[in-house]
Amino acid sequence: MEVDEITVLSPDFPGGLTFGPVTLESAWEGSPEVRDELAVRLTPRRLQFLGIYWYAERYRTRGVFTVADDHVHFRPTAGVSRERAAWWRRFGCRLLERWQLRAQPSGAHALRDR
């Protein structure tokens, strides 16, 4: 599974360090080194409109990052807790998703335009 955004939570950076997309791998088997684990916040899908990031929910967990072939992979090592966004952010996210689906041309229209 790939998530749009992942934020590494840190007391050194008030808002955390955000980057993405990141590929999620299956849960960690065995016990990782505690020093390798990082607390993170995952946002599976988000949209930006009018300078605001719109999303329906976020997830908090701990895990280990690996980088391979210019791609970031994340393996959760702890349970995941879900954070629902505020009602207006969820509503805006659903509206923008619906608007994007309507704005995309269907296959039949795309063929006629050629």
C-alpha positions in Angstrom: 0.0 0.0 0.0 1.2 3.5 -0.7 0.4 6.6 1.4 0.4 10.1 0.1 2.2 11.6 3.1 4.1 10.5 6.2 5.2 12.8 9.0 7.9 11.8 11.4 7.0 13.3 14.8 9.9 14.9 16.6 10.4 17.3 19.5 13.2 18.9 17.5 10.7 20.0 14.8 7.4 21.3 16.0 5.4 20.3 12.9 7.4 17.2 12.3 9.2 16.2 9.0 6.8 15.5 6.2 7.5 13.6 3.0 5.8 11.1 0.7 4.7 9.0 -1.1 5.8 6.1 1.0 5.2 2.4 0.5 3.9 0.5 3.6 5.2 -3.0 4.0 3.7 -5.8 6.1 4.1 -5.6 9.9 7.5 -6.1 11.4 8.4 -9.7 12.3 10.7 -10.0 15.3 11.8 -7.1 17.5 13.6 -4.1 16.0 16.1 -2.0 17.7 14.4 0.7 19.8 16.8 3.3 18.5 15.6 2.6 14.9 11.9 3.1 15.6 10.3 6.4 14.9 6.8 7.8 15.8 5.0 8.7 12.6 1.6 10.0 11.4 0.3 8.5 8.1 -2.1 10.2 5.7 -3.3 7.7 3.2 -4.8 10.2 0.8 -4.9 14.0 0.8 -5.7 16.8 -1.5 -4.5 20.4 -1.6 -6.9 23.2 -2.5 -6.7 26.9 -1.5 -3.5 26.2 0.4 -5.3 23.7 2.8 -4.6 20.0 2.9 -7.9 18.1 2.9 -8.0 14.5 4.3 -10.5 12.3 5.9 -8.3 10.6 8.5 -4.7 10.0 9.7 -3.1 7.2 11.5 -0.4 7.2 14.3 2.1 4.4 14.8 5.8 3.6 15.3 8.0 1.9 12.8 11.2 1.5 10.8 12.2 3.1 7.5 14.3 1.6 4.8 15.3 3.1 1.5 15.8 1.0 -1.6 16.1 1.9 -5.2 15.2 5.6 -4.6 12.0 4.6 -2.8 11.1 4.9 0.9 9.6 1.9 2.6 8.0 1.9 6.1 7.4 -1.1 8.3 5.1 -0.6 11.3 6.3 -2.1 14.5 3.4 -1.1 16.8 -0.3 -1.0 16.7 -2.0 1.7 14.6 -4.5 4.3 16.0 -6.8 6.2 13.8 -7.4 10.0 14.0 -10.5 11.3 12.3 -10.2 14.8 10.8 -12.5 17.6 11.7 -15.9 17.4 10.1 -15.3 20.3 7.7 -12.0 18.8 6.5 -13.6 15.4 5.8 -16.5 17.1 4.0 -14.1 19.2 1.9 -12.0 16.1 1.1 -15.1 14.2 -0.1 -16.2 17.2 -2.2 -12.8 17.5 -3.9 -12.6 13.8 -4.6 -16.0 13.9 -6.2 -15.1 17.0 -8.2 -11.9 15.3 -9.4 -13.9 12.3 -10.6 -16.3 14.5 -12.6 -13.4 16.5 -14.1 -11.7 13.4 -15.5 -12.8 12.6 -19.0 -14.3 9.1 -19.5 -12.7 6.7 -21.9 -15.3 7.4 -24.6 -14.8 11.1 -24.5 -11.0 10.8 -24.6 -11.2 8.7 -27.8 -13.5 11.1 -29.6 -11.1 14.0 -28.9 -8.3 12.4 -30.8 
